[in-house]
Structure formats: C-alpha cells, structure tokens
Amino acid sequence: MDTRHSSRPLRTLGAALAAAAALLLSGCSADAPAPRAAALSKKAVPAALKPYYEQTLSWRLCGGADFECATLKAPLDYTKPGTGRDVRLTVSRKKATGPGRRLGSLLVNPGGPGGSAVGYLQSFAAVGYPTRVRAHYDMVAMDPRGVAESEPITCLSDKQMDAFTQTDQTPDGRGETDRLVAAYKKFADGCASRSGRILGHVSTVEAARDMDVLRAALGDRKLHYVGASYGTFLGATYADLYPHRVGRLVLDGALDPTLSSRRINRDQTAGFETAFTAFAKDCVRRTGCPLGTGSVATARDRLGAFFARLDSHPVGTGGPRPLSESLATMGVISAMYDETAWPQLRTALRSAMSGHGGGLLNLADLYYERDTDGSYANLMYANPAVNCLDLPPAFRTPAEVRKSVPAFEKASPVFGKALAWAALNCAYWPVRPTGTPHPLRAKGADPIVVVGTTRDPATPYPWARGLASQLSSATLLTYDGDGHTAYGRGSGCIDNAINTYLLTGRPPAAHTRCH
C-alpha cells in the first residue's frame, strides 16, 4: 500500500494506493503476520543455500534511463533447496548518483502484500526520494515471489474479475450469502488451477529469506530498507530472522504482528471509520458537500442510505459496468488513503448521487488496479495468496461472520457489514495457513525506526506502538495527521528525521511527534 505521493500521475498513484488497500476484498488482512521462524544463525550459509547466496546478478537496462534489472534465483521451498524447483525474482536498481560516499543498497517495498516494488521504484522511489538519499544509496527493489514480475500469481480472467468485484458484499439472505460464498470459492479454485506451483510458497517468511539472498548477491554486509504498510511486516520479519544483518530499517505505516486476522480486519474497519470521519468533517464545512452541510452523523447516514439504494438499484456509469453497492463502497474507501483524494471523492459522490456513477467507478478501479483496457494487475491475486498463507482465516463460516457483524458495525456503521463479509475469503483457500500471530523481537539488531500516523485508515496508529514495543531496538516516530503512511507526505519533521537516520544511522529522539 499508498497515495502518499500526490505528485505522481494518477494511474501510478492508484496502483500504489491499491497495493496498500488490497486487504479488504481479499478477506484476509492485507497486512498480516507470517509463520513463526526462529532467528537464523550467524554461522556460515548452509551448503545447500550457497549457490543462491553466491550467485552473480547479470544486469541489463530496463525501465528507462539509468535503471537496471536482473533476475535473482531462490529456492521455491527453503526446506528443499537445490532440487531444481526454484523461483526467479525480478530485481531493479538505480545506482547512487553521488556526490559523496556510497552507503550501500536501499531496498524499498510499497506494501500490499502484492504491490510491485519494481514498479514503485521506477515510478517514484528512485526519482522521488530525497536527492541526498539517492546520492548515497543504490535504490533497489525486488518484486516478492508471486508478485508482478516475479512469477505472478493469477486466479481469474479479466471478465471473471469484473464479475467478482461486483459481487454483493452485504448479503441480505440465504441466496445472496450463497452467491458470495460461491464467488470466494471460484476465486480460490482459480488460484489453485492457474498458480498451484507457487501458491504454497509465497509466505512473508519466504519473501524475507529471499531478501537476504538478494542482500548477499548485491554484496552488502547489512540490509538497508524502507517498507510501507505490509512492507513493515516484511521488514520486521527480516529483522527477526536476521537481526545481525539489519542495517537501517524504516517501517512506515506499521503492523502489529501479534494480532489475529479477525482483530486486524476489525481494527482496519475502525481505521476507515476514523478516516471517513475526518473526510466528513471537512466535507460538511464546504458549500455543495454531497453529504450535506450538517453534522458528521448526518453525513454518515446519507452515505449509508446511498449505499443501501445502490444495493437494489445500481446507477449507470456510461459504460457496461453499473455502479453497484460493492463498487461504490470500494470507491469511497480508496479515497480514504490520502486527504489529497478528498476533492475527487466529493465530485464523484455528487455525480453518483445524481445518477452518474462513473467517478466512483474510476476510484474503485484504481483500488483494484484495473486498467482502462479492462485488464487487472496481479495485486488482487497475490494479496490473498500471501495473507491466507500467513495467518489463519478471520472467519471459517458465514455463521461466524453474521455473529461478528454487530462488532464490525460498531467499529464502522458505514463500512462494517461489508468489511466483515469481505473477511470470509480465506475460509475457502486451497492452501492451509502456515503462520500464527506472534511478536517480533529482532534481538541484537541495530536501531530500527517505526513510523505511525495517528489517523491512518489501513494501519491504525496503535499497531505502530505495538510493533515498536516488540522490536528490541525500535524507536517510534509519530505523525499526527491523516492518510496512510508518513514519509514523503509533506511533513518536513518526518522527512528530516528519516533522512537523517538513513544517512547517519542516528534514529530520532524517543517520543518524537511530528505534524
């Protein structure tokens, strides 16, 4: 996940947004813990893994001027390396620009899980990170296994995915519930039939182990890393596995790995309610707010009533796909990731409430990474593949969901029911989960910076406090503001603290709070 870089083109911005937002329809949390694994020994690399650690990357030009790409080989199954069943992972870099001393490689990951790190590097990080950071680091990204250019998981045809995104997420009776369950089963079966080879080997632990192979192939003694949203869990998992190889790690928009999938989904539901409240407070003060000019409660009621109308009477969009309740809900949620999207949401809501749903449909398409030609990126397939493997499902039956709907609606009267039912998907996953919630300690690691935003919709601020309290060497950096993640969102205080840490290794003072 992320829309935090408002200077980026809208399509690219939407892709990054979806990388962070993809948790919802996946039904498992988008930012969920992976299998427990003890810290790996400081001893020499096991003989069976040496060919991977000692491989030489063959770089080629790619992605425009100054970018290089290479293919990293890693074992499909780390318990059976060297059997010929490998995965090939795409890596990209842009070398340090200078002047000054090169500090090594800075690996970046935008989150998801399922967001393309290579795409994020080439569209933003390697050109948009502060000049002084890019001067001293080779900017590097690797698409994790199953993602984008690294043996991407696929599950449905584009037409099937269109149908899936329009499935009613707020079933009112037995028939609608059965259709929702059938859609989840069809999705899972499609993943098994199209991507069965890799489907059981895309856990966060395996992706973190791939990162250490990449570190060695790049010739770095320690790993320097900036991860956002789910990328914080990936980075924290790496730190817990390889604390002695941790360099400068920034974990922005952090997750708490001790939480269950159900708790994560409910917390995120509350996070979107917090974000909607901030949006509504701003909207009702403006002339022409589509949700009225009264109170936040009135705005919430109007949006809920609008969703209810769409449930039975979708509105036109100027194309073959009408705006259904499920698509409208995702369109609104997509704009909650960054306050710079609020004007677009106001316009889209105003039009949709007048019978023209194209604007909200566009926001939903950005969320789902659906291109204008009708094709979908791999994000929505990789996302549940990782989540459903990393953690037991939030719910196992429709009856469990019905029982929990009141708690979700308490967390968010507007979004609660839809997000409770969205958390059922992993119940039908064809691969058994391998992980459980557990703390990450990374004992002995160099200082790590954990960043939390007080009104973050997708990774609520208490999660950052939780992760920072677990990691033995972490410092919590707080951004008092709206939106998902903090670095590069316009706070000079945040950016200066992170830049200083990346360039000197000196973390911000404890309890630093920025605006």
SVG drawing of the C-alpha trace seen along z (x, -y; Angstrom):
<svg xmlns="http://www.w3.org/2000/svg" viewBox="-34 -27 67 59">
<polyline fill="none" stroke="black" stroke-width="0.4" points="0.0,0.0 -0.4,-4.1 -1.4,-7.5 1.1,-9.4 3.0,-10.9 0.5,-13.3 2.9,-14.5 2.8,-11.1 0.5,-10.5 -3.0,-9.3 -2.7,-5.8 0.6,-5.2 -0.8,-6.8 -3.8,-4.5 -1.6,-1.4 0.4,-2.3 -2.9,-3.0 -4.2,0.4 -1.0,2.0 -1.8,0.8 -5.6,1.1 -5.9,4.6 -6.6,6.1 -10.4,5.6 -11.7,7.8 -9.0,10.3 -10.9,11.3 -7.7,11.9 -5.9,8.9 -3.7,7.2 -1.1,6.7 -1.0,9.9 1.7,11.9 3.6,14.8 4.8,18.1 6.9,18.1 10.5,18.7 13.5,18.6 16.3,16.1 18.7,17.7 22.3,18.4 25.2,16.1 27.1,19.1 28.1,19.6 25.3,20.1 24.3,23.8 26.0,25.6 22.7,26.2 22.0,22.5 25.5,21.3 24.7,21.4 21.9,19.0 23.9,16.7 26.9,16.7 25.1,16.1 26.2,13.2 23.4,10.9 23.5,10.2 22.3,6.6 20.5,5.3 19.0,1.9 15.3,1.7 12.5,-0.7 14.0,-3.9 17.3,-5.7 19.6,-4.7 17.6,-1.7 19.0,1.8 17.2,5.2 18.4,8.6 16.9,12.0 17.6,13.5 17.2,17.2 15.8,18.5 14.6,22.0 10.8,22.5 10.9,24.4 13.7,23.4 13.5,26.8 14.4,28.4 16.9,26.1 18.9,27.2 16.3,29.6 15.8,27.6 12.4,26.2 13.4,22.5 11.7,19.2 13.0,16.4 12.6,12.9 12.9,9.7 15.2,7.1 15.7,3.5 18.1,0.8 19.3,-2.8 22.8,-3.4 23.7,-6.1 24.0,-9.4 26.7,-10.9 28.5,-13.0 29.8,-11.6 30.4,-8.1 28.1,-5.3 26.4,-3.8 25.2,-0.6 21.8,0.5 18.5,-0.8 15.8,1.8 12.2,0.4 8.8,2.1 5.4,0.3 3.3,3.0 0.1,4.8 1.1,7.6 1.1,7.7 2.3,4.2 5.0,4.2 8.2,3.0 9.9,2.7 7.0,0.5 7.2,-1.6 11.0,-2.0 10.8,-3.0 7.8,-5.3 8.6,-7.0 11.3,-5.9 14.3,-6.1 13.3,-9.5 11.2,-11.0 13.1,-10.1 15.2,-13.0 18.2,-13.8 20.6,-13.4 19.3,-9.8 19.6,-8.8 23.1,-10.4 24.4,-7.9 22.4,-4.7 21.8,-2.4 18.0,-2.4 16.8,1.2 13.6,3.1 12.6,6.8 9.1,8.0 8.4,10.6 7.6,14.1 4.2,14.3 4.0,10.6 4.1,8.6 7.3,9.6 8.3,12.4 6.3,15.4 3.0,13.6 0.0,15.5 -3.1,15.3 -6.6,16.5 -9.3,15.2 -9.7,13.9 -10.4,10.2 -14.1,10.7 -14.3,13.0 -12.6,10.4 -15.1,7.8 -17.9,10.1 -16.0,10.8 -15.7,7.1 -19.4,6.6 -20.4,9.5 -22.7,8.2 -20.6,7.8 -23.6,7.2 -25.8,10.3 -29.3,9.9 -30.4,13.5 -29.5,17.1 -29.4,16.7 -27.1,13.7 -24.9,15.4 -24.6,18.5 -23.6,16.4 -20.9,14.6 -19.5,17.9 -19.6,19.3 -17.6,16.3 -15.0,16.8 -14.7,20.5 -14.4,19.7 -11.7,17.2 -9.7,19.7 -10.2,22.6 -8.9,20.3 -5.8,19.5 -5.1,23.2 -5.6,24.2 -3.6,21.3 -0.9,20.9 -0.7,24.1 3.1,24.5 3.9,21.4 0.7,20.9 2.0,22.7 5.3,20.8 4.6,17.1 4.7,16.6 6.2,13.5 8.9,15.6 9.9,16.9 9.9,13.4 12.1,12.2 14.6,15.1 14.7,14.0 15.6,10.5 18.7,11.9 19.7,13.8 19.4,10.5 21.5,8.7 24.3,11.2 24.0,11.0 24.2,7.2 27.4,7.5 26.0,5.7 27.0,6.8 23.8,5.4 20.3,4.7 19.1,1.1 15.4,0.9 12.3,-1.3 9.0,0.6 5.5,-0.8 2.3,0.8 2.6,4.6 6.2,3.8 6.7,3.0 5.8,6.6 8.1,7.9 11.0,5.8 10.2,6.7 10.2,10.4 13.6,10.0 14.9,8.3 13.6,11.1 15.2,13.7 18.5,11.9 19.0,9.4 22.7,9.4 22.3,8.3 19.9,5.4 21.2,2.1 19.0,-1.0 15.3,0.1 12.4,-2.3 9.0,-0.7 6.3,-3.2 2.6,-2.5 3.4,0.3 1.6,3.6 1.3,5.4 2.2,9.0 0.6,10.3 -2.9,9.7 -5.3,12.3 -6.7,11.9 -10.2,11.1 -8.7,8.5 -6.7,6.9 -9.8,6.7 -11.9,5.2 -9.2,2.7 -8.9,1.7 -12.6,1.3 -12.4,-1.2 -9.5,-2.9 -11.6,-3.5 -14.3,-4.9 -11.7,-7.3 -10.6,-8.4 -14.2,-8.8 -15.0,-11.0 -12.0,-13.2 -13.3,-13.4 -16.9,-14.2 -15.8,-16.9 -14.0,-18.6 -16.8,-18.0 -19.8,-19.3 -18.0,-22.7 -17.9,-23.1 -20.6,-24.5 -22.1,-21.8 -20.9,-18.8 -22.8,-15.8 -23.3,-14.5 -24.9,-17.8 -23.7,-20.7 -24.8,-19.4 -23.1,-17.1 -20.7,-14.1 -23.5,-11.9 -25.8,-13.2 -23.1,-12.7 -22.6,-9.1 -26.4,-8.5 -26.6,-9.9 -23.7,-7.8 -25.2,-4.7 -28.6,-5.5 -26.9,-5.9 -25.2,-2.6 -28.5,-1.0 -30.1,-2.4 -27.3,-1.1 -27.8,2.4 -31.1,2.7 -30.7,0.1 -27.2,-0.4 -26.6,-3.5 -25.2,-3.9 -21.6,-4.8 -21.6,-5.5 -20.2,-2.0 -21.2,1.6 -20.5,1.9 -23.0,0.2 -22.0,-1.2 -23.1,1.3 -23.0,1.0 -19.9,3.1 -18.0,1.0 -19.2,-2.3 -18.0,-1.2 -14.5,-0.4 -14.5,-3.7 -15.1,-5.6 -12.6,-3.5 -10.0,-4.1 -10.1,-7.8 -9.6,-7.3 -5.9,-6.6 -4.9,-10.2 -6.6,-13.5 -5.5,-14.8 -8.1,-12.4 -11.0,-14.0 -11.9,-16.6 -12.1,-13.8 -14.3,-11.8 -16.6,-14.8 -17.1,-15.2 -17.6,-11.5 -20.2,-11.2 -22.1,-14.3 -22.3,-12.8 -23.2,-9.3 -26.0,-10.6 -27.3,-12.3 -27.3,-9.1 -23.9,-9.2 -21.6,-6.7 -18.5,-6.9 -16.4,-8.9 -16.8,-6.4 -16.3,-3.5 -12.9,-5.1 -11.9,-5.2 -12.9,-1.6 -10.8,-0.7 -7.8,-2.4 -8.3,-0.4 -8.4,2.9 -5.6,1.9 -8.0,2.3 -6.6,0.6 -8.7,-1.4 -8.4,1.6 -10.2,3.8 -7.1,5.7 -6.2,6.3 -2.7,6.2 -1.7,9.1 -2.2,7.3 -5.6,8.7 -4.4,12.3 -1.0,12.0 -2.7,10.3 -4.9,13.1 -2.3,15.7 0.1,14.2 -2.4,13.4 -4.2,16.7 -0.9,18.5 0.4,16.2 -2.4,16.4 -5.5,18.5 -8.7,17.0 -10.7,14.4 -13.9,16.5 -14.5,20.0 -18.2,20.0 -20.9,17.5 -22.5,18.1 -19.3,16.7 -19.5,13.6 -23.1,13.0 -22.3,13.3 -19.5,10.7 -21.3,8.2 -22.5,6.1 -19.0,5.7 -17.8,4.6 -20.8,2.2 -19.9,0.8 -16.4,0.1 -17.9,-1.5 -21.6,-2.0 -21.0,-2.7 -18.4,-0.1 -18.7,2.5 -21.1,5.1 -19.2,5.1 -15.8,5.5 -17.0,8.2 -18.2,10.3 -15.0,9.4 -13.1,11.2 -14.6,14.6 -12.5,15.2 -9.6,17.1 -12.0,19.7 -12.1,21.3 -8.4,21.0 -6.9,24.2 -3.6,24.0 -3.5,24.4 -2.1,21.4 1.4,21.8 1.6,19.0 0.2,17.7 0.2,14.3 3.4,13.8 5.7,10.9 8.8,10.0 11.8,9.1 14.9,8.9 17.1,9.0 20.6,7.6 19.5,5.6 20.9,2.1 18.4,-0.7 15.1,-0.5 12.7,-3.3 8.9,-2.5 6.6,-5.2 2.9,-5.6 0.3,-8.0 -2.4,-8.9 -5.4,-8.8 -4.1,-6.1 -7.1,-4.2 -5.3,-1.0 -2.7,-0.5 -4.1,-2.1 -1.7,-4.0 -1.9,-1.5 -0.3,1.0 2.8,-1.1 3.0,-1.4 2.7,2.3 5.4,3.1 7.8,0.5 7.3,2.0 8.1,5.5 11.3,4.8 14.1,4.7 15.9,1.7 13.0,-0.2 12.2,-3.9 8.6,-5.1 8.3,-8.2 4.7,-9.6 3.0,-11.7 -0.1,-13.5 -2.1,-13.6 -4.4,-11.9 -3.7,-9.3 -1.7,-6.1 2.0,-6.2 4.0,-9.4 7.3,-9.5 7.2,-11.8 3.7,-13.2 4.9,-16.7 5.9,-16.8 9.4,-18.2 9.7,-16.9 9.1,-13.3 11.2,-13.5 14.1,-15.1 14.1,-12.5 14.0,-9.6 16.6,-11.2 19.0,-11.8 18.6,-8.2 19.1,-6.8 22.2,-8.9 23.8,-8.7 22.2,-5.8 21.1,-8.1 17.4,-7.4 15.1,-10.3 14.8,-11.0 12.3,-8.9 8.7,-10.1 9.3,-12.4 5.9,-13.6 5.5,-15.5 2.8,-17.4"/>
</svg>
